[in-house]
């Protein structure tokens, strides 16, 4: 019973503390960019009844007018025609023209204001030029992680990357920015940024401190421009970030609760087993105390007698974890690694503390009283 209690408690506590640690890392990890006072706006442009196909001039004019109108509002500090840094990046293949090496990179889009608005620093090279035409310049800005890969085959700034795989969509790298993390993603990915389309009505709005535009205000502002404009999505980056990390917060609360409950149940189970075992040895304890055994001697005796079962339970949990690590190495690679040895030692420390406390507590009623109380009524 002691072995099963110890082994199950070790496994449950280690698993829960491991998940809890991963959740804490995800929640507290610096993103590498600023999301405060930022909101993402996506606008839909409706067609008129007599308009059968896409009208480039109308779209371009609307987007410029939206950007100009919003920039003039007293609540707005800056605006960028760009995707949200919290939205899913598009995975694109990029072929280095000089070395013919192929890379898969997370791709996003922004304009000349994008990196300034989100506080992503330009390390070297140039920013995107101001766009005044409908077509996009074939320019790229890459992050540090991607730049290190590209540097293996020559100078990064000025490198040509083919995004089509056919040689007809070649982009030139003009700058390098610092790495940013995506929420819930543990490692930095290869990232590249292309100029945003001047025909995509998507905006990042930087508000002045403690100011904001409600959705109703925004609808009224867009309505003043045209009745064809409607809001597809409007959300602050703080709210979007909290929604993305909601599973991590639920995991954190759940694992803390399960860890406490597991350790509490293990403590109660061990206390019950050892209390009964100590009660069965009541006469032996009284006899030893009657012939001169000290409190410390009795405590050492009980702990020594139960240590074998406690250590065996710890050994069983270690064997189970090793079996899982070897048998399911790919599936559990994010959760089981040699770097988690200190975490497992902490778990063992907690379980050992509970075990030895459970050994000591039932003894108190015998060692803190004269030996005659333990011998009385014993057969």
MOGIWO-V408308 format. One record per backbone hydrogen bond with DSSP energy under -0.5 kcal/mol. NH is the residue of the N-H (numbers start at 1). CO is the residue of the C=O. E is the energy in kcal/mol with one decimal. If there is no record, write none. Layout:
# MOGIWO-V408308
NH_CO_E / NH_CO_E
This chain:
# MOGIWO-V408308
5_1_-2.4 / 6_2_-2.6 / 7_3_-2.6 / 8_4_-2.3 / 9_5_-2.2 / 10_6_-2.6 / 11_7_-2.2 / 12_8_-2.7 / 13_9_-2.6 / 14_10_-2.5 / 15_11_-2.4 / 16_12_-2.5 / 17_13_-2.7 / 18_14_-2.3 / 19_15_-2.3 / 20_16_-2.6 / 21_17_-2.5 / 22_18_-2.2 / 23_19_-2.3 / 24_20_-2.3 / 25_21_-2.3 / 26_22_-2.1 / 27_23_-2.2 / 28_24_-2.5 / 29_25_-1.2 / 34_118_-4.2 / 38_35_-1.2 / 39_205_-2.0 / 40_235_-3.1 / 41_203_-2.9 / 42_233_-3.0 / 43_201_-2.8 / 44_230_-3.2 / 46_44_-0.6 / 46_228_-2.8 / 51_48_-1.5 / 52_50_-0.7 / 56_54_-0.7 / 59_55_-2.2 / 60_56_-2.7 / 61_57_-2.2 / 62_58_-2.5 / 63_59_-2.5 / 64_60_-2.0 / 65_61_-2.2 / 66_62_-2.9 / 67_63_-2.4 / 68_64_-2.4 / 69_65_-2.7 / 70_66_-2.6 / 71_67_-1.9 / 72_68_-1.2 / 73_70_-1.2 / 76_73_-1.1 / 77_206_-3.4 / 78_206_-1.8 / 80_204_-2.2 / 82_80_-1.1 / 82_202_-0.7 / 83_109_-2.0 / 87_84_-1.1 / 90_107_-2.7 / 92_90_-0.6 / 92_105_-2.5 / 94_103_-3.2 / 95_162_-2.3 / 96_94_-0.6 / 96_101_-3.0 / 97_95_-0.6 / 97_160_-2.2 / 100_96_-3.0 / 103_94_-2.7 / 105_92_-2.6 / 105_103_-0.6 / 106_190_-3.2 / 107_90_-2.8 / 108_192_-1.9 / 110_194_-1.9 / 114_111_-1.1 / 117_113_-2.4 / 118_114_-2.0 / 119_115_-0.7 / 120_115_-1.8 / 121_119_-0.6 / 123_121_-0.8 / 123_176_-2.4 / 124_176_-1.4 / 126_174_-3.2 / 132_130_-0.5 / 139_137_-2.0 / 140_172_-2.5 / 141_193_-2.0 / 142_175_-2.2 / 143_191_-2.2 / 144_177_-1.1 / 147_143_-2.6 / 148_144_-2.3 / 149_145_-1.2 / 150_146_-2.5 / 151_147_-2.3 / 152_148_-0.5 / 152_149_-0.9 / 153_150_-1.7 / 154_151_-1.4 / 158_173_-3.1 / 159_156_-2.4 / 161_171_-3.0 / 162_95_-2.9 / 163_161_-0.7 / 163_169_-2.3 / 171_161_-3.4 / 172_138_-2.0 / 173_159_-2.6 / 174_140_-3.1 / 175_140_-0.9 / 176_124_-2.6 / 177_142_-2.4 / 178_121_-1.8 / 181_31_-2.8 / 185_182_-2.1 / 186_184_-0.5 / 192_106_-2.6 / 193_141_-2.8 / 194_108_-2.3 / 195_139_-0.6 / 196_110_-1.9 / 198_134_-0.6 / 200_197_-1.5 / 201_199_-0.7 / 202_200_-2.4 / 203_41_-3.3 / 204_80_-2.8 / 205_39_-3.1 / 205_203_-0.5 / 206_78_-2.9 / 206_204_-0.5 / 207_37_-3.0 / 207_205_-0.6 / 208_75_-2.9 / 211_208_-2.0 / 218_214_-2.2 / 219_215_-2.5 / 220_216_-2.1 / 221_217_-2.2 / 222_218_-2.6 / 223_219_-2.4 / 224_220_-1.5 / 225_221_-0.7 / 225_222_-0.7 / 226_222_-2.4 / 229_226_-1.0 / 230_44_-2.3 / 232_42_-3.0 / 232_230_-0.6 / 233_42_-1.7 / 235_40_-2.0 / 237_38_-2.7 / 238_38_-0.5 / 240_236_-2.2 / 241_237_-2.6 / 242_238_-2.2 / 243_239_-2.1 / 244_240_-2.1 / 245_241_-2.1 / 246_243_-0.7 / 249_245_-2.3 / 250_246_-2.5 / 251_247_-2.5 / 252_248_-2.4 / 253_249_-2.5 / 254_250_-2.7 / 255_251_-2.9 / 256_252_-2.1 / 257_253_-2.1 / 258_254_-2.8 / 259_255_-2.7 / 260_256_-2.3 / 261_257_-2.6 / 262_258_-2.9 / 263_259_-2.6 / 264_260_-2.4 / 265_261_-2.8 / 266_262_-2.5 / 267_263_-2.5 / 268_264_-2.5 / 269_265_-2.8 / 270_266_-2.8 / 271_267_-2.5 / 272_268_-2.3 / 273_269_-2.3 / 274_270_-3.0 / 275_271_-2.5 / 276_272_-1.9 / 277_273_-2.4 / 278_274_-2.7 / 279_275_-2.3 / 280_276_-2.0 / 281_277_-0.9 / 282_279_-1.4 / 285_281_-2.7 / 286_282_-2.6 / 287_283_-2.5 / 288_284_-2.5 / 289_285_-2.2 / 290_286_-2.0 / 291_287_-1.6 / 292_289_-1.1 / 293_288_-2.8 / 298_294_-1.9 / 299_295_-2.3 / 300_296_-2.5 / 301_297_-2.0 / 302_298_-2.4 / 303_299_-2.5 / 304_300_-2.7 / 305_301_-2.4 / 306_302_-1.7 / 307_303_-1.6 / 308_304_-0.7 / 310_306_-2.2 / 311_307_-3.1 / 312_308_-2.2 / 313_309_-2.2 / 314_310_-2.0 / 315_311_-2.5 / 316_312_-2.4 / 317_313_-1.9 / 318_314_-2.1 / 319_315_-2.3 / 320_316_-2.3 / 321_317_-2.2 / 322_318_-2.5 / 323_319_-2.4 / 324_320_-2.3 / 325_321_-2.6 / 326_322_-2.2 / 327_323_-2.7 / 328_324_-2.4 / 329_326_-0.6 / 332_328_-2.3 / 333_330_-0.9 / 335_332_-1.3 / 336_332_-2.8 / 337_335_-0.5 / 340_337_-1.8 / 341_338_-1.5 / 344_340_-2.3 / 345_341_-2.3 / 346_342_-2.0 / 347_343_-2.0 / 348_344_-2.7 / 349_345_-2.3 / 350_346_-2.3 / 351_347_-2.5 / 352_348_-2.9 / 353_349_-2.3 / 354_350_-2.2 / 355_351_-2.4 / 356_352_-2.8 / 357_353_-2.0 / 358_354_-2.3 / 359_355_-1.3 / 360_356_-1.6 / 361_357_-2.7 / 362_358_-0.7 / 363_360_-1.2 / 364_360_-0.9 / 364_361_-1.0 / 366_363_-1.9 / 367_363_-2.6 / 368_364_-1.7 / 369_366_-0.8 / 373_370_-1.6 / 374_370_-0.6 / 374_371_-0.8 / 375_371_-1.8 / 376_372_-2.0 / 378_375_-1.8
